[in-house]
Amino acid sequence: MVKKAKPKTAFVCTECGDDHRQWQGQCNACKEWNTLKQVTVGPVKEATVGFSGSFAESKRLGDVETEDVARLSSGFVELDRVLGGGFVPGSVVLIGGEPGAGKSTLLLQVCAALTSGAGAKSVLYVSGEESLSQLALRARRLELAVDDLQVAAETRGEVIAQLMDEHKPAVVVLDSVQVMQLQSVDSTPGSVTQVRETAGFFTRLAKQTGAVVILVGHVTKEGGLAGPKVLEHMIDTFMMLESPAAARYRTLRGQKNRFGPVNELGVFAMTEQGMKEVANPSAIFLQRGELDAPGSVVTVSWEGTRPLLVELQALVDAAQAGHPKRVAVGLDQQRLAMHLAVLHRHCGIALSDQDVFANVVGGVRINETGADLATLLAVLSSFRNRNLPKDLIVFGELGLTGEVRPVANGQQRLSEARKHGFRSAIVPYANRPKEVVQGMVIHGVKSLSAALEAVSGLE
């Protein structure tokens, strides 16, 4: 009688996916605490020396034929921008976001756009968290034409695969991947093993059938995607729908895209009729108040393939305790502290006894370095209690030696600023335009001290 091998247990980190033989408080790989979860590992088959099967053939990359694949438009220009031009057949798209951000609302609107019109496509919407009556009520409230949309309330992956084989949909929405499960996997829904195996199962289905599979993902309390990190490696496109607290506007940012630019940004407004596109985000984020106060300046951030004008605000106040605060919202807090040290070292302006607060208006997060110079000028404007001109635009990267370094797409940033009525600019010396820009006075600076001289009253 042959004895069956007993299943073994392992402990997998939910952040990085590293395996451990026994539970411990800290992961050895990513150094995160309390992230190890117990999973069941099946018996491993012994490898045989002789292999009786088909062998894979290799090709030279130059001999591989490529085809221009027609993308599927989502019906939203902003979403197509983040996707790189639309959905690619056979791809897997993962969209995450806070509860209430509007993920399900946006996808239901996308499904309605895909199933209507001259080029209507077959779409299957699978909800694992809501009933079909709840979906119908939402569609009716949003006044969507979803008569031809196939829907199902199901969490079993094998049953969903049968539905896909029956209806042959061009697009499949799974809401959400954390509640899906495979009956062949002995693990609870939402566990590391179940999420990994379910995502791999639908990824293979997408490649085999050519259908676009859209996965909805939950987020952790820290704001990151819930589940193992390997989930982000499996899929083709990963987007995060960011929704600042009590904010009307939502930003959809591309974190990974195998078929388009990364870090592309789409802007939406949440209304009673669902998600509406914001065609000109710069005009929205530049709705400055009538009160002319110090500590405010406008910069041009480059998001993906387009410039975005945003307002930076700073507040400097005397520290009440022994340790001054450094708070940044929408900016890198460590970078703010580093630039304050540069200000002290190279300009002789010390803020060691001051609390410094910096904020990006509108809930936008700036991930690039082009806002460095504008942030420091806003801080100095508040510290000196001097207003900056309302028609001034500032951008540039700040180095540790006090130099102002150039940024990419400087000419396009200036063109966007001029389009919105800005008449003066402080930019890196290397970003000065070769030709005179009509209606703008541009100051090219090489150092932080030169930038302060360009703005009278702050040096």
C-alpha positions as a Markdown table, in Angstrom:
| # | Residue | x | y | z |
|---|---|---|---|---|
| 1 | Met | 0.0 | 0.0 | 0.0 |
| 2 | Val | 1.4 | 3.4 | -1.1 |
| 3 | Lys | 1.3 | 6.1 | 1.5 |
| 4 | Lys | 0.1 | 9.5 | 0.4 |
| 5 | Ala | 2.4 | 12.3 | 1.2 |
| 6 | Lys | 0.9 | 14.6 | 3.8 |
| 7 | Pro | 0.4 | 18.2 | 2.8 |
| 8 | Lys | 2.9 | 20.5 | 4.4 |
| 9 | Thr | 2.3 | 24.0 | 5.7 |
| 10 | Ala | 4.4 | 27.1 | 5.0 |
| 11 | Phe | 4.2 | 30.7 | 6.0 |
| 12 | Val | 4.1 | 33.2 | 3.1 |
| 13 | Cys | 4.6 | 37.0 | 3.4 |
| 14 | Thr | 1.6 | 38.9 | 2.1 |
| 15 | Glu | 3.8 | 41.8 | 1.1 |
| 16 | Cys | 6.6 | 40.2 | -0.9 |
| 17 | Gly | 5.6 | 36.5 | -1.2 |
| 18 | Asp | 8.7 | 35.1 | 0.5 |
| 19 | Asp | 8.4 | 31.7 | 2.1 |
| 20 | His | 9.2 | 30.8 | 5.7 |
| 21 | Arg | 9.3 | 27.4 | 7.4 |
| 22 | Gln | 7.8 | 28.7 | 10.6 |
| 23 | Trp | 5.9 | 31.7 | 11.8 |
| 24 | Gln | 7.9 | 34.7 | 12.9 |
| 25 | Gly | 7.0 | 38.3 | 13.6 |
| 26 | Gln | 9.2 | 39.9 | 10.9 |
| 27 | Cys | 9.7 | 38.8 | 7.3 |
| 28 | Asn | 13.3 | 38.2 | 6.5 |
| 29 | Ala | 13.0 | 39.5 | 2.9 |
| 30 | Cys | 11.1 | 42.8 | 3.1 |
| 31 | Lys | 11.5 | 43.4 | 6.9 |
| 32 | Glu | 7.7 | 44.0 | 7.4 |
| 33 | Trp | 6.0 | 43.0 | 10.6 |
| 34 | Asn | 3.0 | 40.7 | 11.1 |
| 35 | Thr | 2.7 | 39.8 | 7.4 |
| 36 | Leu | 3.2 | 36.0 | 7.5 |
| 37 | Lys | 0.2 | 33.9 | 6.7 |
| 38 | Gln | -0.1 | 30.1 | 6.9 |
| 39 | Val | -0.7 | 28.3 | 3.6 |
| 40 | Thr | -1.0 | 24.6 | 2.7 |
| 41 | Val | 1.6 | 23.3 | 0.3 |
| 42 | Gly | 0.8 | 20.2 | -1.7 |
| 43 | Pro | 3.2 | 17.3 | -2.2 |
| 44 | Val | 6.0 | 18.0 | -4.7 |
| 45 | Lys | 6.4 | 15.5 | -7.5 |
| 46 | Glu | 9.8 | 14.1 | -8.0 |
| 47 | Ala | 11.5 | 15.1 | -11.3 |
| 48 | Thr | 12.3 | 12.3 | -13.7 |
| 49 | Val | 15.5 | 12.1 | -15.7 |
| 50 | Gly | 13.9 | 11.0 | -18.9 |
| 51 | Phe | 11.3 | 13.3 | -20.4 |
| 52 | Ser | 8.8 | 12.0 | -22.9 |
| 53 | Gly | 7.0 | 15.1 | -24.1 |
| 54 | Ser | 7.1 | 17.9 | -26.6 |
| 55 | Phe | 10.0 | 20.2 | -26.5 |
| 56 | Ala | 9.7 | 24.0 | -26.8 |
| 57 | Glu | 11.4 | 25.6 | -29.8 |
| 58 | Ser | 13.3 | 28.8 | -29.6 |
| 59 | Lys | 13.3 | 31.6 | -32.3 |
| 60 | Arg | 15.3 | 34.6 | -33.0 |
| 61 | Leu | 13.4 | 37.7 | -31.9 |
| 62 | Gly | 13.8 | 39.3 | -35.3 |
| 63 | Asp | 11.9 | 36.3 | -36.8 |
| 64 | Val | 8.9 | 36.7 | -34.6 |
| 65 | Glu | 5.9 | 38.1 | -36.4 |
| 66 | Thr | 4.0 | 41.0 | -34.8 |
| 67 | Glu | 0.5 | 42.1 | -35.5 |
| 68 | Asp | -1.2 | 45.4 | -34.9 |
| 69 | Val | -3.9 | 44.5 | -32.3 |
| 70 | Ala | -7.0 | 46.7 | -32.4 |
| 71 | Arg | -7.7 | 48.0 | -28.9 |
| 72 | Leu | -11.1 | 48.2 | -27.4 |
| 73 | Ser | -12.2 | 51.7 | -26.4 |
| 74 | Ser | -13.6 | 51.9 | -22.9 |
| 75 | Gly | -15.9 | 54.9 | -23.8 |
| 76 | Phe | -13.9 | 57.2 | -21.5 |
| 77 | Val | -11.0 | 59.2 | -22.9 |
| 78 | Glu | -9.3 | 59.5 | -19.5 |
| 79 | Leu | -9.4 | 55.8 | -18.9 |
| 80 | Asp | -8.1 | 55.1 | -22.4 |
| 81 | Arg | -5.3 | 57.5 | -21.7 |
| 82 | Val | -4.2 | 55.5 | -18.6 |
| 83 | Leu | -4.6 | 52.2 | -20.5 |
| 84 | Gly | -2.4 | 53.5 | -23.3 |
| 85 | Gly | -5.1 | 53.8 | -25.9 |
| 86 | Gly | -7.7 | 51.2 | -24.7 |
| 87 | Phe | -8.0 | 47.6 | -23.7 |
| 88 | Val | -5.7 | 45.1 | -25.3 |
| 89 | Pro | -7.4 | 41.8 | -26.2 |
| 90 | Gly | -6.1 | 39.0 | -24.0 |
| 91 | Ser | -4.8 | 41.3 | -21.3 |
| 92 | Val | -5.5 | 41.3 | -17.6 |
| 93 | Val | -6.2 | 44.7 | -16.0 |
| 94 | Leu | -6.2 | 45.2 | -12.2 |
| 95 | Ile | -7.9 | 48.3 | -10.6 |
| 96 | Gly | -7.6 | 49.0 | -6.9 |
| 97 | Gly | -8.9 | 51.8 | -4.6 |
| 98 | Glu | -10.4 | 52.7 | -1.3 |
| 99 | Pro | -13.9 | 51.5 | -0.5 |
| 100 | Gly | -16.3 | 54.1 | -2.0 |
| 101 | Ala | -13.8 | 55.4 | -4.5 |
| 102 | Gly | -16.0 | 54.5 | -7.4 |
| 103 | Lys | -14.4 | 51.4 | -8.9 |
| 104 | Ser | -17.6 | 49.4 | -9.4 |
| 105 | Thr | -19.4 | 52.5 | -10.6 |
| 106 | Leu | -16.8 | 53.3 | -13.2 |
| 107 | Leu | -16.6 | 49.7 | -14.4 |
| 108 | Leu | -20.4 | 49.5 | -14.7 |
| 109 | Gln | -20.4 | 52.6 | -16.8 |
| 110 | Val | -17.6 | 51.1 | -19.0 |
| 111 | Cys | -19.6 | 47.9 | -19.4 |
| 112 | Ala | -22.6 | 50.0 | -20.5 |
| 113 | Ala | -20.5 | 51.9 | -23.1 |
| 114 | Leu | -19.1 | 48.6 | -24.5 |
| 115 | Thr | -22.4 | 46.9 | -24.9 |
| 116 | Ser | -24.1 | 49.8 | -26.7 |
| 117 | Gly | -23.6 | 51.6 | -29.9 |
| 118 | Ala | -22.6 | 50.4 | -33.4 |
| 119 | Gly | -19.5 | 48.5 | -32.3 |
| 120 | Ala | -21.2 | 46.8 | -29.3 |
| 121 | Lys | -19.2 | 44.0 | -27.6 |
| 122 | Ser | -20.2 | 41.1 | -25.5 |
| 123 | Val | -19.4 | 41.8 | -21.8 |
| 124 | Leu | -19.8 | 39.6 | -18.7 |
| 125 | Tyr | -19.9 | 41.3 | -15.3 |
| 126 | Val | -19.4 | 38.9 | -12.4 |
| 127 | Ser | -20.1 | 40.3 | -8.9 |
| 128 | Gly | -18.9 | 38.4 | -5.9 |
| 129 | Glu | -19.9 | 41.0 | -3.3 |
| 130 | Glu | -23.2 | 42.4 | -4.6 |
| 131 | Ser | -26.4 | 40.7 | -5.6 |
| 132 | Leu | -27.8 | 41.1 | -9.1 |
| 133 | Ser | -30.7 | 43.2 | -7.8 |
| 134 | Gln | -28.1 | 45.6 | -6.3 |
| 135 | Leu | -26.4 | 45.9 | -9.6 |
| 136 | Ala | -29.7 | 46.6 | -11.4 |
| 137 | Leu | -30.6 | 49.3 | -8.9 |
| 138 | Arg | -27.2 | 51.0 | -9.4 |
| 139 | Ala | -27.6 | 50.8 | -13.2 |
| 140 | Arg | -31.1 | 52.3 | -12.9 |
| 141 | Arg | -29.9 | 55.1 | -10.7 |
| 142 | Leu | -27.1 | 56.0 | -13.1 |
| 143 | Glu | -29.5 | 55.7 | -16.0 |
| 144 | Leu | -27.3 | 53.3 | -17.9 |
| 145 | Ala | -28.3 | 51.2 | -21.0 |
| 146 | Val | -27.3 | 47.8 | -19.8 |
| 147 | Asp | -30.1 | 45.6 | -21.4 |
| 148 | Asp | -27.5 | 43.5 | -23.2 |
| 149 | Leu | -25.0 | 43.2 | -20.4 |
| 150 | Gln | -24.6 | 39.6 | -19.1 |
| 151 | Val | -24.3 | 39.6 | -15.3 |
| 152 | Ala | -23.7 | 36.8 | -12.7 |
| 153 | Ala | -23.4 | 36.6 | -8.9 |
| 154 | Glu | -20.7 | 34.0 | -8.6 |
| 155 | Thr | -17.4 | 33.4 | -6.8 |
| 156 | Arg | -16.3 | 30.0 | -8.0 |
| 157 | Gly | -13.6 | 30.3 | -10.7 |
| 158 | Glu | -14.6 | 27.0 | -12.5 |
| 159 | Val | -18.2 | 28.2 | -12.9 |
| 160 | Ile | -17.1 | 31.6 | -14.2 |
| 161 | Ala | -14.9 | 29.8 | -16.8 |
| 162 | Gln | -18.0 | 27.8 | -18.0 |
| 163 | Leu | -19.9 | 31.1 | -18.3 |
| 164 | Met | -17.0 | 32.5 | -20.4 |
| 165 | Asp | -17.0 | 29.5 | -22.6 |
| 166 | Glu | -20.8 | 29.8 | -23.1 |
| 167 | His | -21.1 | 33.5 | -23.8 |
| 168 | Lys | -17.7 | 34.1 | -25.4 |
| 169 | Pro | -17.4 | 37.7 | -23.9 |
| 170 | Ala | -14.9 | 40.2 | -25.2 |
| 171 | Val | -14.6 | 41.7 | -21.7 |
| 172 | Val | -15.0 | 40.1 | -18.3 |
| 173 | Val | -15.2 | 42.0 | -15.0 |
| 174 | Leu | -14.5 | 40.2 | -11.8 |
| 175 | Asp | -15.5 | 42.2 | -8.7 |
| 176 | Ser | -13.5 | 41.4 | -6.7 |
| 177 | Val | -10.5 | 39.1 | -7.0 |
| 178 | Gln | -10.3 | 38.8 | -3.1 |
| 179 | Val | -13.6 | 36.9 | -3.0 |
| 180 | Met | -13.0 | 34.6 | -5.9 |
| 181 | Gln | -12.0 | 31.0 | -5.2 |
| 182 | Leu | -10.9 | 27.8 | -7.0 |
| 183 | Gln | -12.5 | 24.7 | -5.6 |
| 184 | Ser | -9.3 | 22.7 | -6.3 |
| 185 | Val | -7.4 | 25.0 | -3.9 |
| 186 | Asp | -7.8 | 24.0 | -0.3 |
| 187 | Ser | -7.7 | 27.6 | 1.1 |
| 188 | Thr | -10.2 | 30.3 | 2.2 |
| 189 | Pro | -11.1 | 33.1 | -0.2 |
| 190 | Gly | -8.8 | 36.1 | 0.2 |
| 191 | Ser | -5.9 | 34.1 | 1.4 |
| 192 | Val | -2.5 | 34.4 | -0.2 |
| 193 | Thr | -2.7 | 31.0 | -1.9 |
| 194 | Gln | -6.3 | 31.5 | -3.1 |
| 195 | Val | -5.7 | 35.0 | -4.5 |
| 196 | Arg | -2.5 | 33.9 | -6.3 |
| 197 | Glu | -4.0 | 30.8 | -7.8 |
| 198 | Thr | -7.2 | 32.6 | -8.8 |
| 199 | Ala | -5.3 | 35.4 | -10.5 |
| 200 | Gly | -3.1 | 32.9 | -12.4 |
| 201 | Phe | -6.2 | 30.9 | -13.4 |
| 202 | Phe | -7.9 | 33.9 | -15.0 |
| 203 | Thr | -4.7 | 35.1 | -16.5 |
| 204 | Arg | -4.3 | 31.9 | -18.4 |
| 205 | Leu | -8.0 | 32.1 | -19.5 |
| 206 | Ala | -7.4 | 35.6 | -20.8 |
| 207 | Lys | -4.4 | 34.5 | -22.9 |
| 208 | Gln | -6.2 | 31.5 | -24.3 |
| 209 | Thr | -9.6 | 33.1 | -25.1 |
| 210 | Gly | -8.4 | 36.6 | -26.0 |
| 211 | Ala | -10.9 | 38.2 | -23.6 |
| 212 | Val | -10.0 | 41.2 | -21.6 |
| 213 | Val | -10.2 | 40.3 | -17.9 |
| 214 | Ile | -10.7 | 43.2 | -15.4 |
| 215 | Leu | -10.0 | 42.4 | -11.8 |
| 216 | Val | -11.1 | 44.7 | -8.9 |
| 217 | Gly | -8.8 | 44.6 | -6.0 |
| 218 | His | -9.1 | 45.7 | -2.3 |
| 219 | Val | -6.6 | 47.9 | -0.6 |
| 220 | Thr | -5.0 | 47.6 | 2.9 |
| 221 | Lys | -5.3 | 50.2 | 5.6 |
| 222 | Glu | -2.0 | 51.7 | 4.5 |
| 223 | Gly | -3.4 | 52.3 | 1.0 |
| 224 | Gly | -1.6 | 49.5 | -0.8 |
| 225 | Leu | -3.1 | 46.7 | -2.8 |
| 226 | Ala | -4.3 | 43.8 | -0.6 |
| 227 | Gly | -2.9 | 40.3 | -1.3 |
| 228 | Pro | 0.5 | 39.0 | -2.3 |
| 229 | Lys | 2.9 | 41.2 | -4.3 |
| 230 | Val | 3.1 | 38.5 | -6.9 |
| 231 | Leu | -0.5 | 39.5 | -8.0 |
| 232 | Glu | 1.0 | 42.7 | -9.4 |
| 233 | His | 3.6 | 40.8 | -11.4 |
| 234 | Met | 1.0 | 38.5 | -13.0 |
| 235 | Ile | -1.3 | 41.0 | -14.5 |
| 236 | Asp | -0.5 | 43.3 | -17.5 |
| 237 | Thr | -1.9 | 46.6 | -16.2 |
| 238 | Phe | -2.4 | 47.9 | -12.7 |
| 239 | Met | -4.2 | 51.1 | -11.9 |
| 240 | Met | -5.1 | 52.8 | -8.6 |
| 241 | Leu | -8.2 | 54.9 | -8.2 |
| 242 | Glu | -7.3 | 57.5 | -5.6 |
| 243 | Ser | -10.0 | 59.3 | -3.7 |
| 244 | Pro | -8.9 | 61.9 | -1.1 |
| 245 | Ala | -11.2 | 62.2 | 1.9 |
| 246 | Ala | -14.3 | 64.3 | 1.2 |
| 247 | Ala | -13.0 | 65.2 | -2.3 |
| 248 | Arg | -15.2 | 65.3 | -5.3 |
| 249 | Tyr | -12.5 | 64.4 | -7.8 |
| 250 | Arg | -10.9 | 61.0 | -8.4 |
| 251 | Thr | -7.5 | 60.4 | -9.9 |
| 252 | Leu | -6.8 | 57.2 | -11.8 |
| 253 | Arg | -3.0 | 56.6 | -11.9 |
| 254 | Gly | -1.3 | 53.8 | -13.9 |
| 255 | Gln | 1.2 | 51.9 | -11.7 |
| 256 | Lys | 2.1 | 49.3 | -14.3 |
| 257 | Asn | 1.3 | 49.0 | -18.0 |
| 258 | Arg | 2.9 | 46.5 | -20.4 |
| 259 | Phe | 1.1 | 48.2 | -23.4 |
| 260 | Gly | 1.5 | 51.9 | -22.6 |
| 261 | Pro | 3.1 | 54.6 | -20.5 |
| 262 | Val | 3.5 | 54.2 | -16.8 |
| 263 | Asn | 2.4 | 56.8 | -14.2 |
| 264 | Glu | -0.3 | 58.2 | -16.6 |
| 265 | Leu | -3.0 | 60.1 | -14.8 |
| 266 | Gly | -6.7 | 60.3 | -15.5 |
| 267 | Val | -9.1 | 62.7 | -13.6 |
| 268 | Phe | -12.8 | 62.0 | -12.9 |
| 269 | Ala | -15.5 | 63.8 | -11.0 |
| 270 | Met | -18.0 | 61.8 | -8.9 |
| 271 | Thr | -21.5 | 63.0 | -9.6 |
| 272 | Glu | -25.0 | 61.7 | -9.1 |
| 273 | Gln | -24.9 | 60.3 | -12.6 |
| 274 | Gly | -21.7 | 58.4 | -11.9 |
| 275 | Met | -18.1 | 59.2 | -12.9 |
| 276 | Lys | -17.6 | 62.1 | -15.3 |
| 277 | Glu | -14.4 | 62.9 | -17.1 |
| 278 | Val | -12.5 | 66.0 | -16.4 |
| 279 | Ala | -11.2 | 67.1 | -19.8 |
| 280 | Asn | -9.0 | 70.0 | -18.5 |
| 281 | Pro | -7.7 | 69.0 | -15.0 |
| 282 | Ser | -5.4 | 72.1 | -14.8 |
| 283 | Ala | -8.4 | 74.4 | -14.9 |
| 284 | Ile | -10.0 | 72.4 | -12.0 |
| 285 | Phe | -7.0 | 72.4 | -9.7 |
| 286 | Leu | -6.2 | 76.0 | -10.4 |
| 287 | Gln | -9.4 | 77.4 | -8.8 |
| 288 | Arg | -7.6 | 79.6 | -6.4 |
| 289 | Gly | -9.4 | 81.5 | -3.8 |
| 290 | Glu | -10.0 | 85.3 | -3.9 |
| 291 | Leu | -7.9 | 85.8 | -0.8 |
| 292 | Asp | -4.3 | 86.7 | -1.8 |
| 293 | Ala | -2.2 | 85.2 | 0.9 |
| 294 | Pro | 1.5 | 84.2 | 1.2 |
| 295 | Gly | 2.6 | 80.6 | 0.9 |
| 296 | Ser | 0.9 | 79.8 | -2.4 |
| 297 | Val | 2.6 | 79.1 | -5.8 |
| 298 | Val | 1.6 | 77.2 | -8.9 |
| 299 | Thr | 3.9 | 74.6 | -10.5 |
| 300 | Val | 3.6 | 72.4 | -13.6 |
| 301 | Ser | 3.8 | 68.7 | -12.9 |
| 302 | Trp | 4.4 | 66.2 | -15.7 |
| 303 | Glu | 2.0 | 63.3 | -15.3 |
| 304 | Gly | 2.5 | 60.5 | -17.8 |
| 305 | Thr | 2.2 | 62.2 | -21.2 |
| 306 | Arg | 0.7 | 65.6 | -20.3 |
| 307 | Pro | 1.4 | 68.6 | -18.1 |
| 308 | Leu | -0.8 | 69.4 | -15.1 |
| 309 | Leu | -0.9 | 72.7 | -13.3 |
| 310 | Val | -1.4 | 72.4 | -9.5 |
| 311 | Glu | -1.2 | 74.8 | -6.6 |
| 312 | Leu | 1.2 | 74.3 | -3.8 |
| 313 | Gln | 0.5 | 75.8 | -0.4 |
| 314 | Ala | 2.9 | 76.0 | 2.6 |
| 315 | Leu | 2.5 | 77.2 | 6.2 |
| 316 | Val | 5.4 | 78.0 | 8.4 |
| 317 | Asp | 4.7 | 78.7 | 12.1 |
| 318 | Ala | 6.8 | 78.9 | 15.3 |
| 319 | Ala | 7.2 | 75.4 | 16.8 |
| 320 | Gln | 5.3 | 75.1 | 20.1 |
| 321 | Ala | 7.2 | 72.1 | 21.3 |
| 322 | Gly | 10.9 | 71.2 | 21.2 |
| 323 | His | 10.6 | 69.1 | 18.0 |
| 324 | Pro | 9.5 | 71.1 | 14.9 |
| 325 | Lys | 7.0 | 69.3 | 12.6 |
| 326 | Arg | 7.6 | 68.5 | 9.0 |
| 327 | Val | 4.2 | 67.5 | 7.3 |
| 328 | Ala | 3.7 | 67.0 | 3.6 |
| 329 | Val | 0.4 | 66.1 | 1.9 |
| 330 | Gly | 0.7 | 65.1 | -1.7 |
| 331 | Leu | 4.5 | 65.4 | -1.6 |
| 332 | Asp | 7.4 | 63.3 | -0.3 |
| 333 | Gln | 7.9 | 64.2 | 3.4 |
| 334 | Gln | 11.5 | 63.0 | 3.4 |
| 335 | Arg | 12.2 | 65.1 | 0.4 |
| 336 | Leu | 10.8 | 68.2 | 2.1 |
| 337 | Ala | 13.0 | 67.8 | 5.1 |
| 338 | Met | 16.0 | 67.3 | 2.8 |
| 339 | His | 15.3 | 70.5 | 0.9 |
| 340 | Leu | 14.9 | 72.5 | 4.2 |
| 341 | Ala | 18.5 | 71.4 | 5.0 |
| 342 | Val | 19.7 | 72.6 | 1.6 |
| 343 | Leu | 18.0 | 75.9 | 2.3 |
| 344 | His | 19.9 | 76.3 | 5.5 |
| 345 | Arg | 23.2 | 75.1 | 4.2 |
| 346 | His | 23.4 | 77.1 | 0.9 |
| 347 | Cys | 21.2 | 80.2 | 1.7 |
| 348 | Gly | 21.7 | 80.6 | 5.4 |
| 349 | Ile | 17.9 | 80.5 | 6.2 |
| 350 | Ala | 17.2 | 78.3 | 9.2 |
| 351 | Leu | 13.8 | 76.9 | 9.9 |
| 352 | Ser | 14.9 | 74.6 | 12.8 |
| 353 | Asp | 12.5 | 76.3 | 15.2 |
| 354 | Gln | 9.6 | 76.4 | 12.8 |
| 355 | Asp | 6.8 | 73.9 | 12.0 |
| 356 | Val | 6.6 | 73.5 | 8.2 |
| 357 | Phe | 3.4 | 72.2 | 6.5 |
| 358 | Ala | 3.2 | 71.7 | 2.7 |
| 359 | Asn | 0.1 | 70.6 | 0.7 |
| 360 | Val | -0.9 | 70.0 | -2.9 |
| 361 | Val | -4.4 | 71.5 | -3.4 |
| 362 | Gly | -7.1 | 69.3 | -4.8 |
| 363 | Gly | -5.8 | 66.0 | -3.4 |
| 364 | Val | -3.3 | 65.3 | -6.2 |
| 365 | Arg | -0.1 | 63.5 | -5.4 |
| 366 | Ile | 3.1 | 64.7 | -7.1 |
| 367 | Asn | 5.6 | 61.8 | -7.6 |
| 368 | Glu | 8.2 | 63.7 | -9.7 |
| 369 | Thr | 11.0 | 66.1 | -8.8 |
| 370 | Gly | 9.8 | 69.1 | -10.8 |
| 371 | Ala | 8.0 | 70.5 | -7.8 |
| 372 | Asp | 11.1 | 70.9 | -5.6 |
| 373 | Leu | 11.8 | 74.6 | -6.3 |
| 374 | Ala | 8.1 | 75.6 | -6.1 |
| 375 | Thr | 7.8 | 73.9 | -2.7 |
| 376 | Leu | 10.7 | 75.8 | -1.2 |
| 377 | Leu | 9.5 | 79.1 | -2.7 |
| 378 | Ala | 6.1 | 78.5 | -1.1 |
| 379 | Val | 7.7 | 77.7 | 2.2 |
| 380 | Leu | 9.8 | 80.9 | 2.1 |
| 381 | Ser | 6.8 | 83.0 | 1.0 |
| 382 | Ser | 5.0 | 81.9 | 4.2 |
| 383 | Phe | 8.1 | 82.3 | 6.4 |
| 384 | Arg | 8.7 | 85.9 | 5.1 |
| 385 | Asn | 5.0 | 86.7 | 4.9 |
| 386 | Arg | 5.4 | 87.9 | 1.4 |
| 387 | Asn | 3.0 | 87.2 | -1.4 |
| 388 | Leu | 4.2 | 85.7 | -4.7 |
| 389 | Pro | 2.8 | 87.0 | -7.9 |
| 390 | Lys | -0.4 | 85.2 | -8.9 |
| 391 | Asp | 0.8 | 85.0 | -12.5 |
| 392 | Leu | 4.1 | 83.2 | -11.6 |
| 393 | Ile | 4.8 | 79.6 | -12.5 |
| 394 | Val | 7.7 | 77.7 | -10.9 |
| 395 | Phe | 9.3 | 74.3 | -11.6 |
| 396 | Gly | 12.7 | 72.7 | -11.3 |
| 397 | Glu | 14.5 | 70.0 | -9.4 |
| 398 | Leu | 16.7 | 70.9 | -6.5 |
| 399 | Gly | 20.0 | 69.2 | -5.8 |
| 400 | Leu | 21.8 | 68.7 | -2.5 |
| 401 | Thr | 24.5 | 71.2 | -3.6 |
| 402 | Gly | 22.0 | 73.9 | -4.0 |
| 403 | Glu | 21.9 | 73.8 | -7.8 |
| 404 | Val | 18.6 | 73.9 | -9.8 |
| 405 | Arg | 18.6 | 71.0 | -12.2 |
| 406 | Pro | 16.6 | 70.7 | -15.4 |
| 407 | Val | 13.5 | 68.6 | -15.7 |
| 408 | Ala | 12.0 | 66.8 | -18.7 |
| 409 | Asn | 9.5 | 68.5 | -21.1 |
| 410 | Gly | 10.3 | 72.0 | -20.0 |
| 411 | Gln | 9.0 | 73.6 | -23.2 |
| 412 | Gln | 5.6 | 71.8 | -23.0 |
| 413 | Arg | 5.3 | 72.9 | -19.3 |
| 414 | Leu | 5.8 | 76.5 | -20.3 |
| 415 | Ser | 3.3 | 76.3 | -23.1 |
| 416 | Glu | 0.7 | 74.9 | -20.7 |
| 417 | Ala | 1.3 | 77.7 | -18.2 |
| 418 | Arg | 1.1 | 80.4 | -20.9 |
| 419 | Lys | -2.2 | 78.8 | -22.1 |
| 420 | His | -3.7 | 79.4 | -18.6 |
| 421 | Gly | -2.6 | 83.0 | -18.4 |
| 422 | Phe | 0.7 | 82.9 | -16.6 |
| 423 | Arg | 3.0 | 85.7 | -17.5 |
| 424 | Ser | 6.2 | 85.0 | -15.6 |
| 425 | Ala | 8.2 | 81.9 | -14.8 |
| 426 | Ile | 11.2 | 80.7 | -12.8 |
| 427 | Val | 12.7 | 77.6 | -14.4 |
| 428 | Pro | 16.1 | 75.8 | -14.5 |
| 429 | Tyr | 18.7 | 77.6 | -16.6 |
| 430 | Ala | 18.9 | 74.5 | -19.0 |
| 431 | Asn | 15.1 | 74.6 | -19.5 |
| 432 | Arg | 15.1 | 78.2 | -20.9 |
| 433 | Pro | 13.3 | 78.2 | -24.3 |
| 434 | Lys | 15.5 | 78.7 | -27.3 |
| 435 | Glu | 13.0 | 81.2 | -28.7 |
| 436 | Val | 11.2 | 84.1 | -27.0 |
| 437 | Val | 7.9 | 83.1 | -25.6 |
| 438 | Gln | 5.4 | 85.8 | -26.4 |
| 439 | Gly | 3.7 | 87.3 | -23.3 |
| 440 | Met | 6.0 | 85.6 | -20.7 |
| 441 | Val | 9.1 | 86.7 | -18.8 |
| 442 | Ile | 11.2 | 83.7 | -18.1 |
| 443 | His | 14.0 | 83.6 | -15.5 |
| 444 | Gly | 16.5 | 80.8 | -15.9 |
| 445 | Val | 18.3 | 80.1 | -12.7 |
| 446 | Lys | 21.2 | 77.8 | -11.9 |
| 447 | Ser | 21.0 | 77.8 | -8.1 |
| 448 | Leu | 18.6 | 78.2 | -5.3 |
| 449 | Ser | 20.1 | 81.5 | -4.3 |
| 450 | Ala | 19.6 | 82.8 | -7.8 |
| 451 | Ala | 15.9 | 81.7 | -7.6 |
| 452 | Leu | 15.5 | 83.7 | -4.4 |
| 453 | Glu | 17.1 | 86.8 | -6.0 |
| 454 | Ala | 14.6 | 86.4 | -8.9 |
| 455 | Val | 11.7 | 86.7 | -6.4 |
| 456 | Ser | 12.3 | 90.0 | -4.5 |
| 457 | Gly | 11.7 | 90.0 | -0.8 |
| 458 | Leu | 12.4 | 86.3 | -0.1 |
| 459 | Glu | 16.2 | 86.2 | 0.0 |
